Amino acid sequence: MFEIELIPDLEQCIETVARKEHARVLARLLASGQRNRELEEKLEILRLFLETADFKKLRAESEKMLLEGKRVRFLVYSDNGVKYEIRVT
């Protein structure tokens, strides 16, 4: 199982961070010129997260914590569908 860590901040919401990571993984996969199971799985997890997450809710939750000065991390992974955890420090 692969976990993808996404760290939003007050400049970039979780959706923007997820889209940028998706683009970064896709670029790495295309640049490699060959199959890479790990990158392919990460790309699929990110695609599903982008398609299914309620970003309005996630933005509201994470921005509230960020404004309180806390660090917010999303751990996105596949476990019979895409799942995520929010970790705050």
PyMOL commands that set and color helices and strands:
alter all, ss='L'
color gray80, all
select helices_A, chain A and resi 14-32+37-52+55-67
alter helices_A, ss='H'
color red, helices_A
select strands_A, chain A and resi 3-6+72-78+82-88
alter strands_A, ss='S'
color yellow, strands_A
deselect
rebuild
show_as cartoon
